[in-house]
Amino acid sequence: MANKEKLVVGVLPVKRSFLSLDVAAEEKEKLFEVIKGVKEDVVTLVDIDDVCERGVLFKLEDVDAVVDKFKKADIDALFICHCDFGEEQALVKVAREFNVPVLVWGNRDKYPNTFEKRGRDTQCGIFASTKVLQRNNITFSYIYNVDVKSQEFMDGYVTFLRAANVVKTMKRLKIAQIGLRPRQFMSVIASEGHMVEKFGIEVVPFSITDIIRNVEKLVEANDSQVQKEVESFKERIDCSKMEDQQLAKIAALKLTIKNMMEEAGCKAGAIECWSLFPKEIGVVPCMVVSEMADLGIPLACETDLNGALTSVIASAVTLGEEPVFFADLTIRHPENDNGELLWHCGPFPYSLRDPNKPARMINAQATWELKKGDITILRCDDINGQYKLFATEGKAIDGPKTTGSYVWFESPCWKSVEEKFIFGPYIHHVAGVYGKYSRALQEATRYLPIEWDVIGTGPKSL
């Protein structure tokens, strides 16, 4: 995955002014010992060691310096750590300055107050601070008052990072539109206006004429980068059903779209894959979609703009660590009532294939089965500009062989999932990612103009 960006997290340890600074600083150090190595390839932590005594905020006169440092660092999220009861008037003054996801937590106290020793009263202070945050209309996330070295803390912290990355990715987002939707696909109709109004998303139309001309130019020039891509195809995939000229066109189309999207700053796209490219250059773009997914730049088939939006969310919740596959919900498993075929003509990324099964390219389409493992499928869609996000977790299972790229998916209760797709504002297109991300996706919707849709709350089937 090449498309990774750093998530910048401002860490704000706070203490009550009259409580022990030594104890608070010790709690701060405990926190950093745990989180400093978590997802460090994609997360940058910003401390306040140079602007507050012992790196802990408790003086109101230090608030401006903390805000200034976090603004210069352009933080994407704020982590408020109660080192004891905390100082709610100081922390809220910082939080009000940023429109980012906020995490609140404090380490579990080891003992209560005694005549000989004062406790930290951490949980008590968190109750006070969260009321003040709500009073100031600040949305926040929360990890229960658990020990910093517990698995519950780690799970909550990583979940917050994933949710914060979804929120960050949605800001100033650009989605490429490569061709018009096929006439038959009324189900993928989406509004650029709603995307701008709700999220500030810019849909960037790409000139098909420019794309075709550049593909032809690269192929005719026998471009070295094109040849390198062709060799890569042959090394990884059985291309015996493909002609070299077809492979060159696929490679040239991949390079063209990749370069144009990077130049335009687009993190995802929606592409017309049915008739446009077969007519103009003689090959479908399915293999291009597969390759782009492995570069961390997902493309949604049939010019599905909401599908592209869903793919962006899916990629972001993995912190860019897993590629997205864009699938149709097609048929139920012939023997497993909770099984469903996730399939498409051939756009699933090569890196997700089952290494024990053949990988072939047929008719410019990726032809392979995906690996086993936990999978989350999701869809973000709208009716009348009201956006909802739905996700369900399951796993890859065995099933009959088929064409194209595919995986059989088992959910805990498929009928509930099917009903949600029928009565919700959703279609048969989903983004799939390996791993379990429903909780992080739900948390992300707290900060976005998207309603989290829950299984079993809609109308019931007959």
Secondary structure, DSSP 8 states (H G I E B T S, - for coil): ------EEEEEEEE--TTS-HHHHHHHHHHHHHHHTTTTTTTEEEE--TTTSGGG-B--GGGHHHHHHHHHHHT-SEEEEEESSS--HHHHHHHHTT--S-EEEEE---SS---SS-----HHHHHHHHHHHHHHTT---EE--S--TTSHHHHHHHHHHHHHHHHHHHHTT-EEEEES---TT-GGG---HHHHHHHH--EEEE--HHHHHHHHHHHHHTT-HHHHHHHHHHHHHSB-TTS-HHHHHHHHHHHHHHHHHHHHHT-SEEEE--SSHHHHHHSS-SHHHHHHHHHTT--EEGGG-HHHHHHHHHHHHHTTT-S--EEEEEEEE-SS-TTEEEEEESS-S-GGGB-TTS--EEETTEEEEEB--SEEEEEEEEEETTEEEEEEEEEEEE-----SSEEEEEE-S-HHHHHHHHHHSS--SEEEEEES--HHHHHHHHTTTT-EE--TT-S----
